[in-house]
Amino acid sequence: MDYTNHLRGISVAILIVLRPKDSKNERYTILTEQTRLNSYGTTFLGIPVGKLDEKTGDITGFAIEEIAGSARLKIRKEDTIDMTAMALEHSQYNEDLPPTLHMNPTTSDKQVSVLLWEKDMEWRDIESLKQRFGSERAEHGGQSTVRIHHFEALWREGARDAGTLAAWALYEGLSGSGRIEQRLYEIRAEQMQRRLREDRDDRSY
C-alpha cells in the first residue's frame, strides 16, 4: 500500500537507518544538530525534517539537502515508509483525518508525518560516514550539522525532540510486528525493477 499520497505540502520527519551488509543486527542513524530559536537558542539533536514538494514529489529541506550533499545519500519518496500511516491503519480510533503526528494536540497547525528510509551499506562506507560525521559536537558554526549515532542511542540522544522520540517508538513497534521488514522487502523489489527499466532505457539509446 502507498502510504505517501497524503503527504503533499505536509511536514515530514525522516528516520534514517543504515545497516552494514555483513552485520544486519548493527544499525546506525543520522541526526542533525540544529539551533531552535523558539527554545532560547538551545541546540538539539533530532532526525531531519523537511517537506514534500507539491510539484516534484521530492523531499526538500535544509537538513535533507545537507545529508544528500555531505553524506551523498539520496532520499527518494518512493523509497520511504510512512510509519505514521502504517501504525494508524489498524488503529481502533482511526478517524477520517490525515495520518499525521500532531506535535501540539490542542491545535492543528503543526502536523508531521514520520517516515522511515532504511539502507543496507558496505561497512567501509558506514565507517567513512562515521569518520566524517562523528557523534561529537562540531566546534564550527552552522545552521545544521550532520551527526551519525548508533541506533540504540537514538532515544537518549533525541530525547528533547518529540519527532525523534515518535519515530523511535513507531520503528520499534512496527519492527516488532514484522510490518517494516515486509514493506522493506517490497521496496527493494521495486528498486530492482526500477534499475532494470533504467538499464533497458540506457541500452536503447
C-alpha positions in Angstrom: 0.0 0.0 0.0 1.2 3.5 -0.8 1.4 5.5 2.4 2.8 8.7 0.9 -0.1 10.1 -1.2 -1.4 12.3 1.6 1.9 14.0 2.3 2.0 16.8 -0.3 2.6 20.1 1.5 2.8 18.4 4.9 5.9 18.5 7.0 7.8 15.2 7.2 10.4 13.9 9.7 12.7 11.2 8.4 14.2 8.4 10.4 17.3 7.3 8.5 18.6 3.8 9.4 21.8 2.4 8.0 22.7 -1.3 8.2 26.1 -2.8 7.4 25.5 -5.6 4.8 27.6 -8.1 6.7 26.1 -7.3 10.2 22.3 -6.8 9.9 22.0 -6.6 13.7 24.1 -3.4 13.8 22.3 -0.2 13.0 23.2 3.5 12.7 21.0 6.6 12.4 21.7 10.1 11.1 20.7 13.1 13.2 21.0 16.8 12.6 22.2 19.3 15.2 20.0 22.4 14.9 19.5 25.6 17.0 15.9 26.0 18.0 15.2 29.7 18.1 12.0 29.2 20.0 13.8 27.3 22.7 16.1 30.1 23.9 18.8 29.2 21.4 19.2 25.7 22.7 20.8 23.2 20.3 19.0 19.9 19.9 19.8 16.7 18.1 16.9 15.3 16.1 16.0 13.4 13.0 16.0 15.5 9.8 12.8 17.3 8.8 11.5 18.7 5.6 8.6 19.0 3.2 7.3 17.0 0.3 7.5 19.3 -2.8 4.0 19.6 -4.3 5.3 19.8 -7.9 8.1 17.2 -8.0 7.2 14.9 -5.1 10.8 15.3 -3.8 11.5 15.7 -0.1 13.1 19.0 0.4 14.6 21.0 3.3 17.9 22.3 4.6 18.7 19.2 6.6 17.7 16.8 3.8 19.8 18.7 1.3 22.8 18.8 3.6 22.6 15.0 4.1 22.3 14.5 0.3 25.2 16.8 -0.3 27.5 15.9 2.6 26.7 12.2 3.1 25.8 11.5 -0.5 22.5 9.8 0.5 19.7 10.4 -1.9 16.3 10.0 -0.2 13.5 9.4 -2.7 9.9 9.5 -1.6 9.1 6.1 -3.2 11.8 4.5 -1.1 10.4 5.7 2.2 7.8 4.1 4.6 5.2 6.3 6.2 5.3 4.9 9.7 2.5 7.2 11.0 0.1 5.9 8.4 1.2 2.3 8.8 0.6 2.5 12.6 -2.8 4.1 12.2 -4.0 1.7 9.6 -5.4 -0.8 12.1 -6.0 1.7 15.0 -9.3 1.4 16.8 -9.5 5.2 16.8 -8.6 5.9 13.2 -10.8 8.9 12.4 -11.2 10.3 8.9 -8.1 12.6 9.3 -4.7 12.8 7.6 -2.5 10.1 9.2 -0.1 12.6 10.8 1.5 13.2 14.1 0.1 16.3 15.9 3.0 18.0 17.7 0.6 20.1 19.7 -2.7 18.2 20.4 -4.6 21.4 21.2 -4.0 22.8 17.7 -3.9 21.5 14.1 -1.3 23.9 12.7 1.7 21.5 13.3 1.2 18.2 11.7 4.1 15.9 10.8 4.3 12.6 9.0 7.1 10.3 10.3 8.9 8.5 7.5 11.5 5.7 7.5 14.3 5.5 5.0 16.5 2.4 5.5 19.5 1.4 3.5 22.0 -1.5 3.5 25.5 -0.3 3.0 29.0 -1.7 2.8 30.8 -1.5 6.1 33.6 0.6 4.7 31.1 3.2 3.6 29.5 3.4 7.0 32.9 3.7 8.6 33.7 6.6 6.2 30.5 8.3 7.3 31.4 7.8 11.0 34.8 9.4 10.4 33.2 12.4 8.7 30.2 12.8 10.9 31.1 11.6 14.3 28.8 11.8 17.3 30.8 14.6 18.9 29.5 18.2 18.5 31.4 20.2 16.0 33.2 23.4 17.1 32.4 25.3 13.9 29.2 27.1 13.5 26.4 26.4 11.1 22.6 26.2 10.9 22.6 22.4 10.9 25.3 19.8 11.4 25.0 16.1 10.4 25.7 13.5 13.1 25.8 9.7 13.0 24.9 7.6 16.0 24.3 4.0 16.9 20.6 3.4 16.6 20.4 2.1 20.2 21.3 5.6 21.4 18.5 7.3 19.4 16.0 7.5 22.3 18.7 9.1 24.5 20.3 11.5 22.1 17.0 12.7 20.7 15.2 12.8 24.0 14.4 16.6 23.7 12.9 16.2 20.2 9.3 15.0 20.1 9.5 13.9 16.4 12.6 11.8 17.1 11.0 10.0 20.0 7.9 9.4 18.0 10.0 7.9 15.2 11.9 5.7 17.6 8.6 4.4 19.1 7.0 3.8 15.8 10.0 2.0 14.4 10.3 -0.3 17.5 6.6 -1.1 17.4 6.3 -1.7 13.7 9.5 -3.7 13.6 8.3 -5.9 16.3 5.1 -6.7 14.3 7.2 -7.5 11.2 5.4 -4.9 9.1 8.5 -2.8 8.4 10.6 -5.8 7.2 7.7 -6.8 4.9 7.5 -3.3 3.4 11.3 -3.1 3.0 11.2 -6.3 1.0 8.6 -4.8 -1.3 10.6 -1.5 -1.7 13.8 -3.5 -2.6 11.9 -5.4 -5.2 10.6 -2.1 -6.6 14.1 -0.7 -6.6 15.3 -3.7 -8.6 12.6 -3.3 -11.1 13.4 0.4 -11.4 17.1 -0.3 -12.1 16.2 -2.9 -14.7 14.0 -0.4 -16.5 16.7 2.2 -16.4 19.2 -0.2 -17.7 16.9 -1.1 -20.6 16.3 2.5 -21.4 20.1 3.2 -21.4 20.7 0.3 -23.8 18.0 1.5 -26.1 19.9 4.8 -26.9 
